[in-house]
Amino acid sequence: RDNHSATLLSSGKVLVAGGYNWSGFLTSAELYDPATGTWTATGSLGRARVRHSATLLADGRVLIARGYDGTSLLGSSELYDPANGTWSMTGAATNACIDHSATLLPNGKVLLTGGRIYTGVLASSELYDPLTGKWSSTGALGTARYFHTTTLLPNGLVLAAGGYGENYLSSAELYDPATGRWSATGSLATPRQYHTATMLTDGRLLVTGGFFYSLGTLSSVELYEPAVGN
């Protein structure tokens, strides 16, 4: 399968869900057990989907949101319960899209940011509350984007970096869960999409690789320092 999700569960197993292969768009899900090196089938999604997000919640469940089922963009969301290996539908996001990002916040809510629709790119953000199973709107990005990264920083803010909007983006923004607002912060030296962002133990963020049309596939690496904002 490709364009699926893979989520590390509290048990140490890995949940792989959805995606696509030669047989079509997939509802199937599997569990990998690193202790035995084996895969086993688990409950299937209610809807086939690719290019969705998957987020491990504080209570150990997994939230799958949005995506594409081969016919339509999806706003629907599903919850996986590792205790019984089953999925259940939960509240639908307001905006159906693909290629957004999802970030678990310290308060247990999930922040969905940006994404792509048929007619353009989203700047909107939404919050999922596991206690109510409902979504609510929150502050919009200053720049619409997809294929970006969002990362929870040690200070509790969320950093959105790079991606693609009207062009390849070097800009970055910070989301404050206390106010629900985004603000600009230092930009990447090189615009990029398809990159990765990894928190280091010293509190800095490592951005690696990606793609920029004039340079092609990137080998460059950049560091973001939250204390100074660049």
N, CA, C and O of each residue as an XYZ file, in Angstrom:
920
protein
N       0.840     -1.205      0.000
C       0.000      0.000      0.000
C       0.872      1.251      0.000
O       2.019      1.234      0.447
N       0.299      2.330     -0.512
C       0.963      3.625     -0.423
C      -0.061      4.671      0.021
O      -1.267      4.423      0.037
N       0.459      5.848      0.381
C      -0.398      6.944      0.850
C      -1.294      6.529      2.020
O      -2.409      7.029      2.167
N      -0.794      5.613      2.846
C      -1.467      5.160      4.054
C      -0.937      5.958      5.246
O      -0.175      6.909      5.073
N      -1.339      5.570      6.441
C      -0.790      6.156      7.664
C      -0.188      5.053      8.513
O      -0.586      3.893      8.411
N       0.771      5.415      9.350
C       1.390      4.486     10.295
C       1.517      5.198     11.631
O       2.098      6.280     11.711
N       0.975      4.593     12.675
C       0.898      5.239     13.986
C       1.431      4.317     15.064
O       0.988      3.175     15.181
N       2.380      4.803     15.856
C       2.891      4.042     16.990
C       1.869      4.089     18.118
O       1.508      5.167     18.589
N       1.401      2.918     18.550
C       0.403      2.832     19.614
C       1.067      2.799     20.984
O       2.275      2.590     21.090
N       0.284      3.002     22.017
C       0.798      2.994     23.388
C       1.383      1.628     23.753
O       2.265      1.534     24.607
N       0.891      0.574     23.106
C       1.364     -0.783     23.373
C       2.724     -1.076     22.766
O       3.348     -2.088     23.086
N       3.187     -0.189     21.886
C       4.427     -0.416     21.158
C       4.210     -0.990     19.772
O       5.138     -1.038     18.965
N       2.980     -1.431     19.489
C       2.661     -1.905     18.148
C       2.441     -0.708     17.217
O       2.256      0.422     17.669
N       2.463     -0.978     15.913
C       2.260      0.065     14.911
C       1.003     -0.247     14.115
O       0.839     -1.354     13.602
N       0.116      0.737     14.015
C      -1.121      0.603     13.252
C      -0.939      1.234     11.873
O      -0.639      2.422     11.760
N      -1.123      0.433     10.829
C      -1.093      0.915      9.453
C      -2.515      0.858      8.915
O      -3.176     -0.175      9.013
N      -2.990      1.965      8.347
C      -4.401      2.037      7.950
C      -4.574      2.711      6.603
O      -3.891      3.684      6.283
N      -5.507      2.174      5.814
C      -5.872      2.777      4.546
C      -4.769      2.699      3.510
O      -3.867      1.866      3.603
N      -4.853      3.582      2.518
C      -3.873      3.606      1.446
C      -4.432      3.082      0.143
O      -5.644      2.969     -0.042
N      -3.519      2.765     -0.751
C      -3.900      2.353     -2.105
C      -2.943      1.270     -2.594
O      -1.746      1.315     -2.310
N      -3.475      0.304     -3.325
C      -2.642     -0.627     -4.074
C      -3.357     -0.971     -5.385
O      -4.360     -0.346     -5.729
N      -2.845     -1.959     -6.109
C      -3.407     -2.265     -7.433
C      -4.864     -2.711     -7.361
O      -5.577     -2.670     -8.363
N      -5.305     -3.134     -6.183
C      -6.709     -3.547     -6.054
C      -7.647     -2.371     -5.813
O      -8.866     -2.519     -5.895
N      -7.084     -1.211     -5.516
C      -7.909     -0.023     -5.323
C      -7.619      0.691     -4.010
O      -6.576      0.487     -3.390
N      -8.563      1.530     -3.601
C      -8.447      2.282     -2.356
C      -8.847      1.375     -1.193
O      -9.834      0.644     -1.283
N      -8.088      1.423     -0.112
C      -8.171      0.404      0.933
C      -8.885      0.890      2.195
O      -8.740      2.035      2.623
N      -9.661     -0.032      2.772
C     -10.210      0.159      4.119
C      -9.425     -0.648      5.135
O      -9.575     -0.423      6.336
N      -8.608     -1.563      4.702
C      -7.947     -2.513      5.608
C      -6.926     -1.830      6.506
O      -6.379     -0.778      6.175
N      -6.686     -2.455      7.645
C      -5.700     -1.983      8.609
C      -4.950     -3.188      9.163
O      -5.493     -4.290      9.235
N      -3.704     -2.971      9.551
C      -2.859     -4.049     10.065
C      -2.053     -3.544     11.253
O      -1.803     -2.348     11.404
N      -1.655     -4.495     12.091
C      -0.826     -4.188     13.253
C       0.526     -4.883     13.125
O       0.607     -6.071     12.813
N       1.583     -4.115     13.374
C       2.930     -4.683     13.404
C       3.388     -4.808     14.845
O       3.316     -3.846     15.611
N       3.858     -5.988     15.216
C       4.359     -6.244     16.564
C       5.878     -6.367     16.505
O       6.391     -7.370     16.009
N       6.609     -5.365     17.002
C       8.073     -5.429     16.933
C       8.673     -6.543     17.780
O       9.812     -6.953     17.553
N       7.911     -7.038     18.760
C       8.426     -8.119     19.608
C       8.535     -9.436     18.836
O       9.407    -10.260     19.112
N       7.631     -9.620     17.860
C       7.631    -10.859     17.082
C       8.009    -10.641     15.623
O       8.294    -11.595     14.900
N       8.011     -9.368     15.187
C       8.321     -9.070     13.797
C       7.239     -9.517     12.833
O       7.516     -9.791     11.665
N       5.999     -9.594     13.321
C       4.906    -10.094     12.492
C       3.791     -9.061     12.354
O       3.650     -8.155     13.175
N       2.993     -9.226     11.274
C       1.824     -8.399     11.011
C       0.562     -9.219     11.220
O       0.518    -10.405     10.896
N      -0.468     -8.574     11.767
C      -1.782     -9.210     11.889
C      -2.850     -8.231     11.443
O      -2.704     -7.019     11.606
N      -3.923     -8.762     10.879
C      -5.036     -7.908     10.471
C      -5.793     -7.418     11.698
O      -5.888     -8.115     12.708
N      -6.328     -6.211     11.591
C      -7.207     -5.679     12.626
C      -8.438     -5.097     11.932
O      -8.564     -5.208     10.712
N      -9.335     -4.486     12.679
C     -10.573     -3.973     12.104
C     -10.349     -3.016     10.949
O      -9.361     -2.281     10.925
N     -11.263     -3.023      9.994
C     -11.155     -2.167      8.818
C     -11.832     -0.822      9.040
O     -12.795     -0.710      9.798
N     -11.312      0.191      8.368
C     -11.924      1.512      8.363
C     -13.339      1.459      7.791
O     -13.667      0.575      6.999
N     -14.160      2.403      8.199
C     -15.489      2.505      7.629
C     -15.472      3.042      6.214
O     -16.348      2.717      5.413
N     -14.471      3.869      5.898
C     -14.321      4.436      4.564
C     -12.894      4.214      4.087
O     -11.945      4.431      4.841
N     -12.736      3.780      2.830
C     -11.402      3.738      2.235
C     -10.869      5.162      2.160
O     -11.624      6.099      1.902
N      -9.559      5.325      2.388
C      -9.009      6.676      2.312
C      -7.502      6.653      2.133
O      -6.808      5.756      2.610
N      -7.019      7.667      1.431
C      -5.592      7.932      1.282
C      -5.337      9.383      1.646
O      -6.257     10.200      1.682
N      -4.071      9.695      1.917
C      -3.643     11.074      2.188
C      -4.460     11.709      3.303
O      -4.808     12.889      3.261
N      -4.751     10.886      4.296
C      -5.432     11.308      5.515
C      -4.393     11.581      6.594
O      -3.195     11.437      6.353
N      -4.840     11.970      7.768
C      -3.950     12.094      8.920
C      -4.337     11.054      9.961
O      -5.484     10.610     10.017
N      -3.369     10.675     10.781
C      -3.598      9.725     11.869
C      -2.887     10.246     13.104
O      -1.688     10.523     13.063
N      -3.614     10.381     14.196
C      -3.073     10.980     15.419
C      -3.374     10.102     16.619
O      -4.525      9.734     16.852
N      -2.344      9.766     17.380
C      -2.530      9.029     18.629
C      -3.046      9.990     19.694
O      -2.386     10.979     20.015
N      -4.224      9.699     20.243
C      -4.815     10.542     21.276
C      -4.256     10.184     22.650
O      -3.634      9.136     22.826
N      -4.485     11.061     23.610
C      -3.970     10.855     24.959
C      -4.540      9.600     25.610
O      -3.895      9.006     26.474
N      -5.753      9.185     25.202
C      -6.368      7.995     25.799
C      -5.996      6.697     25.086
O      -6.519      5.633     25.417
N      -5.087      6.783     24.101
C      -4.610      5.595     23.419
C      -5.334      5.255     22.134
O      -4.889      4.382     21.389
N      -6.454      5.933     21.855
C      -7.151      5.717     20.588
C      -6.436      6.476     19.468
O      -5.584      7.326     19.728
N      -6.789      6.160     18.229
C      -6.194      6.820     17.068
C      -7.293      7.516     16.274
O      -8.315      6.915     15.943
N      -7.066      8.792     15.973
C      -7.995      9.578     15.166
C      -7.508      9.636     13.726
O      -6.416     10.131     13.448
N      -8.339      9.121     12.804
C      -8.090      9.248     11.368
C      -9.006     10.343     10.840
O     -10.209     10.326     11.104
N      -8.448     11.296     10.096
C      -9.253     12.426      9.631
C      -8.988     12.735      8.163
O      -7.861     12.662      7.674
N     -10.084     13.085      7.476
C     -10.051     13.568      6.109
C      -9.476     12.528      5.138
O      -9.443     11.338      5.451
N      -9.026     12.978      3.964
C      -8.470     12.085      2.966
C      -9.283     12.060      1.683
O     -10.071     12.965      1.406
N      -9.072     10.993      0.898
C      -9.712     10.830     -0.412
C     -10.015      9.351     -0.595
O      -9.177      8.504     -0.286
N     -11.213      9.030     -1.100
C     -11.620      7.629     -1.216
C     -11.671      7.113     -2.650
O     -12.213      6.040     -2.915
N     -11.098      7.892     -3.576
C     -11.115      7.507     -4.972
C     -12.199      8.193     -5.756
O     -12.164      8.223     -6.986
N     -13.167      8.746     -5.047
C     -14.273      9.464     -5.680
C     -14.406     10.887     -5.144
O     -14.608     11.834     -5.903
N     -14.290     11.019     -3.828
C     -14.552     12.310     -3.186
C     -13.500     12.634     -2.133
O     -12.909     11.740     -1.527
N     -13.279     13.925     -1.929
C     -12.530     14.369     -0.763
C     -13.371     14.103      0.475
O     -14.594     14.239      0.439
N     -12.727     13.727      1.562
C     -13.436     13.336      2.776
C     -13.243     14.365      3.888
O     -12.154     14.907      4.075
N     -14.312     14.616      4.609
C     -14.237     15.381      5.849
C     -14.457     14.485      7.045
O     -14.274     14.912      8.185
N     -14.847     13.252      6.800
C     -15.195     12.321      7.870
C     -13.986     11.926      8.709
O     -12.841     12.022      8.268
N     -14.271     11.481      9.925
C     -13.235     11.054     10.864
C     -13.639      9.735     11.508
O     -14.825      9.449     11.675
N     -12.640      8.938     11.866
C     -12.883      7.659     12.523
C     -11.913      7.481     13.689
O     -10.800      8.005     13.683
N     -12.365      6.732     14.679
C     -11.552      6.435     15.855
C     -11.258      4.940     15.919
O     -12.157      4.110     15.781
N      -9.981      4.610     16.132
C      -9.580      3.213     16.327
C      -9.341      2.969     17.803
O      -8.619      3.719     18.460
N      -9.958      1.904     18.323
C      -9.788      1.528     19.726
C      -8.911      0.286     19.795
O      -9.367     -0.799     19.434
N      -7.653      0.414     20.252
C      -6.759     -0.739     20.316
C      -7.249     -1.834     21.264
O      -6.840     -2.989     21.140
N      -8.120     -1.479     22.206
C      -8.598     -2.466     23.189
C      -9.423     -3.561     22.524
O      -9.389     -4.714     22.956
N     -10.165     -3.207     21.474
C     -10.993     -4.214     20.807
C     -10.759     -4.295     19.295
O     -11.404     -5.081     18.601
N      -9.821     -3.468     18.788
C      -9.462     -3.555     17.379
C     -10.537     -3.099     16.417
O     -10.587     -3.566     15.278
N     -11.402     -2.190     16.857
C     -12.510     -1.742     16.005
C     -12.448     -0.235     15.767
O     -11.824      0.516     16.516
N     -13.123      0.175     14.687
C     -13.246      1.574     14.319
C     -14.671      2.060     14.550
O     -15.623      1.288     14.434
N     -14.812      3.333     14.873
C     -16.134      3.951     14.986
C     -16.069      5.345     14.387
O     -15.049      6.026     14.484
N     -17.164      5.765     13.768
C     -17.216      7.111     13.208
C     -17.319      8.135     14.336
O     -17.911      7.871     15.383
N     -16.737      9.294     14.105
C     -16.861     10.407     15.032
C     -17.188     11.645     14.214
O     -17.445     11.538     13.015
N     -17.184     12.808     14.832
C     -17.585     14.018     14.134
C     -16.770     14.285     12.885
O     -15.586     13.951     12.831
N     -17.391     14.885     11.883
C     -16.728     15.214     10.624
C     -16.150     16.624     10.683
O     -16.765     17.541     11.227
N     -14.959     16.778     10.115
C     -14.366     18.108      9.997
C     -15.194     18.958      9.050
O     -15.876     18.431      8.171
N     -15.137     20.269      9.226
C     -15.910     21.175      8.379
C     -15.431     21.123      6.935
O     -16.239     21.103      6.007
N     -14.107     21.101      6.747
C     -13.530     21.129      5.415
C     -12.998     19.768      5.017
O     -12.129     19.218      5.694
N     -13.513     19.213      3.918
C     -12.985     17.974      3.347
C     -11.759     18.322      2.514
O     -11.812     19.229      1.684
N     -10.649     17.605      2.729
C      -9.433     17.926      1.991
C      -8.421     16.800      2.121
O      -8.661     15.802      2.800
N      -7.290     16.979      1.462
C      -6.140     16.088      1.581
C      -4.904     16.927      1.882
O      -4.925     18.153      1.772
N      -3.832     16.247      2.262
C      -2.503     16.849      2.409
C      -2.447     17.950      3.460
O      -1.658     18.888      3.348
N      -3.292     17.830      4.482
C      -3.253     18.724      5.634
C      -2.235     18.170      6.648
O      -1.554     17.184      6.368
N      -2.138     18.791      7.790
C      -1.325     18.264      8.885
C      -2.176     18.136     10.135
O      -3.197     18.809     10.271
N      -1.752     17.268     11.050
C      -2.477     17.054     12.310
C      -1.482     17.039     13.457
O      -0.429     16.408     13.370
N      -1.822     17.738     14.532
C      -0.932     17.858     15.684
C      -1.714     17.685     16.973
O      -2.726     18.353     17.181
N      -1.256     16.797     17.836
C      -1.858     16.638     19.161
C      -1.371     17.754     20.071
O      -0.166     17.951     20.232
N      -2.311     18.487     20.668
C      -1.971     19.583     21.562
C      -1.885     19.104     23.012
O      -2.419     18.044     23.340
N      -1.221     19.869     23.884
C      -1.104     19.474     25.296
C      -2.448     19.314     25.996
O      -2.550     18.558     26.962
N      -3.485     20.016     25.524
C      -4.807     19.906     26.150
C      -5.596     18.693     25.654
O      -6.748     18.505     26.043
N      -4.984     17.872     24.800
C      -5.629     16.654     24.315
C      -6.399     16.818     23.027
O      -6.839     15.829     22.440
N      -6.571     18.055     22.572
C      -7.260     18.291     21.308
C      -6.300     18.075     20.136
O      -5.081     18.065     20.312
N      -6.866     17.905     18.941
C      -6.069     17.706     17.736
C      -6.276     18.892     16.807
O      -7.409     19.272     16.510
N      -5.181     19.468     16.355
C      -5.197     20.617     15.458
C      -4.957     20.156     14.026
O      -3.901     19.603     13.720
N      -5.938     20.382     13.141
C      -5.757     20.151     11.711
C      -5.475     21.488     11.036
O      -6.151     22.482     11.299
N      -4.472     21.502     10.166
C      -4.000     22.750      9.578
C      -3.856     22.622      8.072
O      -3.284     21.653      7.575
N      -4.383     23.614      7.340
C      -4.180     23.689      5.903
C      -4.782     22.525      5.149
O      -5.724     21.885      5.615
N      -4.225     22.253      3.968
C      -4.693     21.169      3.124
C      -5.060     21.658      1.738
O      -5.019     22.850      1.435
N      -5.425     20.679      0.898
C      -5.741     20.995     -0.494
C      -7.144     20.521     -0.843
O      -7.559     19.433     -0.442
N      -7.868     21.340     -1.590
C      -9.189     20.993     -2.102
C      -9.148     21.104     -3.628
O      -8.131     21.498     -4.198
N     -10.246     20.758     -4.278
C     -10.268     20.784     -5.740
C      -9.972     22.159     -6.310
O      -9.343     22.281     -7.361
N     -10.423     23.191     -5.619
C     -10.341     24.545     -6.162
C      -9.194     25.379     -5.604
O      -9.060     26.548     -5.965
N      -8.364     24.807     -4.733
C      -7.270     25.597     -4.198
C      -6.679     25.022     -2.930
O      -6.673     23.810     -2.712
N      -6.183     25.925     -2.097
C      -5.437     25.572     -0.892
C      -6.108     26.217      0.314
O      -6.597     27.344      0.235
N      -6.127     25.496      1.427
C      -6.789     25.983      2.631
C      -5.812     26.696      3.569
O      -4.666     26.279      3.735
N      -6.294     27.777      4.174
C      -5.583     28.433      5.268
C      -6.246     28.107      6.606
O      -5.710     28.431      7.666
N      -7.398     27.474      6.554
C      -8.189     27.231      7.766
C      -7.550     26.187      8.678
O      -6.751     25.357      8.244
N      -7.925     26.255      9.941
C      -7.517     25.277     10.948
C      -8.743     24.856     11.744
O      -9.669     25.643     11.939
N      -8.739     23.612     12.200
C      -9.843     23.086     12.991
C      -9.305     22.317     14.190
O      -8.199     21.779     14.160
N     -10.111     22.277     15.247
C      -9.757     21.560     16.458
C     -10.740     20.424     16.707
O     -11.953     20.618     16.623
N     -10.218     19.235     17.013
C     -11.055     18.096     17.389
C     -10.950     17.885     18.886
O      -9.850     17.833     19.437
N     -12.085     17.764     19.542
C     -12.133     17.521     20.981
C     -12.559     16.074     21.221
O     -13.711     15.727     20.963
N     -11.655     15.222     21.710
C     -12.008     13.817     21.934
C     -13.100     13.620     22.979
O     -13.778     12.593     22.979
N     -13.275     14.583     23.858
C     -14.292     14.454     24.902
C     -15.705     14.603     24.352
O     -16.646     14.014     24.885
N     -15.855     15.385     23.292
C     -17.172     15.609     22.704
C     -17.324     14.960     21.332
O     -18.439     14.787     20.840
N     -16.200     14.603     20.719
C     -16.255     14.052     19.369
C     -16.618     15.075     18.315
O     -17.082     14.713     17.234
N     -16.412     16.359     18.616
C     -16.810     17.417     17.698
C     -15.611     18.268     17.269
O     -14.590     18.340     17.953
N     -15.778     18.907     16.113
C     -14.780     19.816     15.567
C     -15.239     21.260     15.733
O     -16.436     21.547     15.736
N     -14.271     22.163     15.870
C     -14.570     23.592     15.919
C     -13.490     24.347     15.161
O     -12.347     23.896     15.079
N     -13.851     25.478     14.616
C     -12.887     26.298     13.889
C     -11.979     27.030     14.867
O     -12.387     27.362     15.980
N     -10.752     27.275     14.441
C      -9.825     28.094     15.202
C      -9.122     29.015     14.210
O      -9.487     29.045     13.035
N      -8.121     29.765     14.664
C      -7.491     30.764     13.821
C      -6.953     30.225     12.511
O      -6.458     29.100     12.453
N      -7.050     31.027     11.457
C      -6.547     30.633     10.138
C      -5.076     30.996      9.991
O      -4.602     31.975     10.568
N      -4.367     30.198      9.216
C      -2.989     30.500      8.864
C      -2.904     31.839      8.133
O      -3.860     32.263      7.484
N      -1.769     32.488      8.244
C      -1.552     33.695      7.464
C      -1.366     33.373      5.989
O      -1.709     34.177      5.122
N      -0.819     32.189      5.707
C      -0.584     31.738      4.337
C      -1.159     30.349      4.159
O      -0.783     29.429      4.886
N      -2.063     30.177      3.207
C      -2.615     28.856      2.909
C      -1.487     27.924      2.474
O      -0.566     28.345      1.772
N      -1.559     26.647      2.894
C      -0.473     25.734      2.568
C      -0.900     24.282      2.679
O      -1.834     23.949      3.409
N      -0.201     23.418      1.942
C      -0.288     21.972      2.090
C       1.103     21.387      1.850
O       2.011     22.098      1.421
N       1.270     20.097      2.125
C       2.601     19.455      2.082
C       3.587     20.182      3.006
O       4.790     20.200      2.746
N       3.073     20.772      4.073
C       3.879     21.443      5.078
C       4.078     20.496      6.265
O       3.616     19.356      6.234
N       4.753     20.960      7.293
C       4.837     20.229      8.555
C       4.295     21.101      9.680
O       4.400     22.326      9.633
N       3.717     20.464     10.686
C       3.373     21.162     11.926
C       3.938     20.353     13.086
O       3.795     19.132     13.137
N       4.573     21.043     14.003
C       5.281     20.385     15.096
C       4.990     21.092     16.409
O       5.072     22.318     16.491
N       4.649     20.320     17.439
C       4.469     20.876     18.775
C       5.836     21.147     19.384
O       6.662     20.244     19.512
N       6.064     22.402     19.756
C       7.328     22.803     20.356
C       7.273     22.639     21.874
O       6.186     22.546     22.444
N       8.433     22.604     22.536
C       8.463     22.455     24.003
C       7.732     23.574     24.742
O       7.272     23.373     25.866
N       7.621     24.750     24.123
C       6.930     25.865     24.769
C       5.409     25.814     24.601
O       4.703     26.715     25.053
N       4.906     24.759     23.950
C       3.470     24.595     23.794
C       2.896     25.193     22.529
O       1.715     25.001     22.239
N       3.713     25.922     21.761
C       3.278     26.464     20.490
C       3.444     25.424     19.387
O       4.199     24.463     19.541
N       2.742     25.616     18.280
C       2.847     24.712     17.132
C       3.473     25.476     15.972
O       3.014     26.559     15.611
N       4.523     24.905     15.393
C       5.218     25.532     14.277
C       4.801     24.890     12.965
O       4.988     23.689     12.770
N       4.231     25.690     12.059
C       3.940     25.260     10.692
C       5.040     25.805      9.793
O       5.340     26.998      9.817
N       5.640     24.918      8.998
C       6.791     25.337      8.204
C       6.683     24.847      6.762
O       6.312     23.703      6.500
N       7.022     25.755      5.827
C       7.141     25.384      4.430
C       5.843     24.932      3.801
O       4.757     25.344      4.211
N       5.971     24.066      2.784
C       4.831     23.557      2.055
C       4.646     24.265      0.728
O       5.571     24.876      0.193
N       3.439     24.170      0.212
C       3.113     24.780     -1.074
C       1.787     25.507     -0.950
O       0.845     25.000     -0.340
N       1.718     26.697     -1.529
C       0.482     27.476     -1.553
C       0.263     27.966     -2.962
O      -0.076     27.180     -3.846
N       0.451     29.245     -3.189
C       0.473     29.755     -4.549
C       1.820     29.475     -5.187
O       1.971     29.559     -6.406
N       2.800     29.141     -4.353
C       4.137     28.781     -4.811
C       4.790     27.968     -3.698
O       4.167     27.701     -2.671
N       6.042     27.576     -3.903
C       6.781     26.902     -2.843
C       7.042     27.888     -1.713
O       7.404     29.040     -1.955
N       6.858     27.434     -0.481
C       6.879     28.334      0.668
C       8.119     28.153      1.536
O       8.546     27.033      1.818
N       8.680     29.276      1.949
C       9.728     29.273      2.974
C       9.189     29.797      4.296
O       9.842     29.667      5.331
N       8.006     30.385      4.265
C       7.450     31.015      5.461
C       7.098     29.993      6.536
O       6.861     28.819      6.254
N       7.072     30.469      7.759
C       6.708     29.642      8.913
C       5.821     30.462      9.841
O       5.908     31.689      9.886
N       4.965     29.760     10.579
C       4.015     30.415     11.469
C       3.901     29.639     12.768
O       4.142     28.432     12.815
N       3.527     30.359     13.830
C       3.350     29.760     15.147
C       1.893     29.856     15.579
O       1.274     30.916     15.488
N       1.350     28.725     16.053
C      -0.017     28.692     16.589
C       0.045     28.637     18.101
O       0.768     27.825     18.679
N      -0.721     29.511     18.734
C      -0.795     29.555     20.195
C      -2.147     28.971     20.623
O      -3.180     29.602     20.398
N      -2.162     27.781     21.233
C      -3.441     27.191     21.653
C      -4.203     28.044     22.658
O      -5.425     27.934     22.763
N      -3.497     28.890     23.393
C      -4.160     29.723     24.399
C      -5.023     30.804     23.759
O      -6.047     31.194     24.319
N      -4.613     31.291     22.590
C      -5.343     32.365     21.921
C      -6.044     31.897     20.650
O      -6.947     32.571     20.153
N      -5.632     30.745     20.124
C      -6.194     30.254     18.871
C      -5.748     31.049     17.660
O      -6.436     31.069     16.640
N      -4.600     31.703     17.765
C      -4.135     32.549     16.670
C      -2.763     32.107     16.163
O      -1.955     31.535     16.896
N      -2.530     32.398     14.863
C      -1.235     32.164     14.224
C      -0.485     33.482     14.103
O      -1.096     34.532     13.906
N       0.848     33.428     14.222
C       1.683     34.604     14.011
C       2.924     34.187     13.238
O       3.374     33.046     13.346
N       3.474     35.102     12.463
C       4.649     34.803     11.657
C       5.874     34.612     12.541
O       5.994     35.220     13.605
N       6.780     33.758     12.079
C       8.068     33.585     12.731
C       9.129     33.487     11.635
O       8.813     33.641     10.456
N      10.372     33.236     12.009
C      11.452     33.207     11.039
C      11.217     32.220      9.902
O      10.672     31.137     10.115
N      11.628     32.597      8.695
C      11.416     31.770      7.509
C      12.567     30.800      7.284
O      13.693     31.029      7.726
N      12.259     29.716      6.589
C      13.285     28.798      6.130
C      14.206     29.508      5.144
O      13.784     30.440      4.460
N      15.451     29.075      5.069
C      16.374     29.648      4.094
C      16.009     29.220      2.679
O      16.209     29.971      1.724
N      15.470     28.003      2.549
C      15.097     27.452      1.242
C      13.631     27.045      1.261
O      13.232     26.270      2.131
N      12.816     27.537      0.337
C      11.435     27.053      0.252
C      11.442     25.546      0.024
O      12.327     25.022     -0.652
N      10.447     24.841      0.593
C      10.435     23.385      0.428
C       9.078     22.794      0.769
O       8.337     23.325      1.596
N       8.766     21.670      0.105
C       7.629     20.830      0.444
C       8.139     19.401      0.561
O       9.280     19.121      0.192
N       7.313     18.496      1.067
C       7.684     17.077      1.250
C       8.856     16.893      2.213
O       9.494     15.841      2.190
N       9.155     17.863      3.043
C      10.253     17.757      3.986
C       9.784     17.068      5.263
O       8.606     16.741      5.407
N      10.709     16.853      6.178
C      10.374     16.343      7.504
C      10.798     17.356      8.561
O      11.666     18.196      8.324
N      10.170     17.262      9.730
C      10.507     18.141     10.852
C      10.566     17.287     12.110
O       9.606     16.591     12.440
N      11.694     17.342     12.812
C      11.929     16.462     13.956
C      12.415     17.272     15.153
O      13.381     18.027     15.048
N      11.742     17.113     16.292
C      12.186     17.786     17.509
C      13.435     17.112     18.053
O      13.496     15.888     18.163
N      14.429     17.922     18.391
C      15.648     17.424     19.004
C      15.557     17.523     20.526
O      14.724     18.258     21.058
N      16.404     16.790     21.209
C      16.344     16.773     22.678
C      16.740     18.112     23.289
O      16.424     18.375     24.450
N      17.429     18.967     22.523
C      17.820     20.280     23.055
C      16.764     21.352     22.798
O      16.982     22.525     23.102
N      15.601     20.947     22.228
C      14.509     21.882     22.027
C      14.477     22.547     20.672
O      13.539     23.285     20.372
N      15.490     22.303     19.836
C      15.482     22.844     18.489
C      14.745     21.898     17.543
O      14.534     20.727     17.860
N      14.354     22.421     16.373
C      13.632     21.638     15.378
C      14.518     21.452     14.153
O      15.065     22.414     13.614
N      14.650     20.208     13.727
C      15.466     19.867     12.565
C      14.567     19.644     11.354
O      13.729     18.742     11.363
N      14.732     20.451     10.320
C      13.998     20.301      9.059
C      14.956     19.738      8.016
O      16.032     20.292      7.792
N      14.563     18.633      7.378
C      15.466     17.965      6.442
C      14.787     17.732      5.095
O      13.596     17.431      5.012
N      15.597     17.885      4.038
C      15.188     17.485      2.699
C      13.977     18.205      2.161
O      13.685     19.341      2.535
N      13.272     17.516      1.268
C      12.106     18.076      0.611
C      12.357     18.320     -0.862
O      13.269     17.752     -1.463
N      11.525     19.180     -1.430
C      11.609     19.473     -2.862
C      11.329     20.949     -3.099
O      10.426     21.533     -2.499
N      12.132     21.547     -3.995
C      11.940     22.928     -4.443
C      12.230     22.954     -5.941
O      13.287     22.493     -6.371
N      11.305     23.489     -6.740
C      11.351     23.274     -8.196
C      12.661     23.691     -8.844
O      13.114     23.022     -9.773
N      13.285     24.769     -8.391
C      14.504     25.246     -9.051
C      15.746     24.453     -8.639
O      16.777     24.509     -9.309
N      15.637     23.715     -7.531
C      16.767     22.926     -7.040
C      16.517     21.430     -7.103
O      17.444     20.632     -6.959
N      15.259     21.049     -7.319
C      14.913     19.629     -7.334
C      14.828     19.079     -5.923
O      14.473     19.793     -4.985
N      15.157     17.801     -5.781
C      15.143     17.159     -4.470
C      16.263     17.728     -3.609
O      17.402     17.847     -4.062
N      15.941     18.076     -2.377
C      16.879     18.802     -1.519
C      17.640     17.878     -0.569
O      17.079     16.924     -0.030
N      18.909     18.172     -0.374
C      19.697     17.508      0.668
C      19.968     18.447      1.829
O      20.549     18.035      2.833
N      19.557     19.703      1.711
C      19.848     20.692      2.738
C      19.059     20.445      4.020
O      17.983     19.848      4.005
N      19.619     20.917      5.119
C      19.058     20.738      6.455
C      19.066     22.092      7.166
O      20.024     22.855      7.045
N      18.005     22.383      7.901
C      17.918     23.644      8.627
C      17.478     23.395     10.069
O      16.790     22.417     10.361
N      17.884     24.292     10.961
C      17.516     24.218     12.367
C      16.698     25.448     12.758
O      17.043     26.577     12.408
N      15.607     25.208     13.492
C      14.797     26.299     14.044
C      14.994     26.344     15.545
O      14.872     25.329     16.230
N      15.299     27.529     16.050
C      15.515     27.745     17.475
C      14.318     28.509     18.045
O      14.196     29.711     17.806
N      13.427     27.839     18.797
C      12.220     28.512     19.302
C      12.510     29.737     20.156
O      11.729     30.688     20.159
N      13.621     29.724     20.876
C      13.908     30.839     21.780
C      14.152     32.143     21.041
O      13.894     33.222     21.575
N      14.654     32.047     19.803
C      14.945     33.254     19.032
C      14.047     33.385     17.810
O      14.053     34.428     17.156
N      13.280     32.356     17.490
C      12.313     32.425     16.406
C      12.886     32.355     15.014
O      12.302     32.894     14.074
N      14.038     31.689     14.863
C      14.566     31.464     13.513
C      15.546     30.282     13.513
O      16.097     29.937     12.467
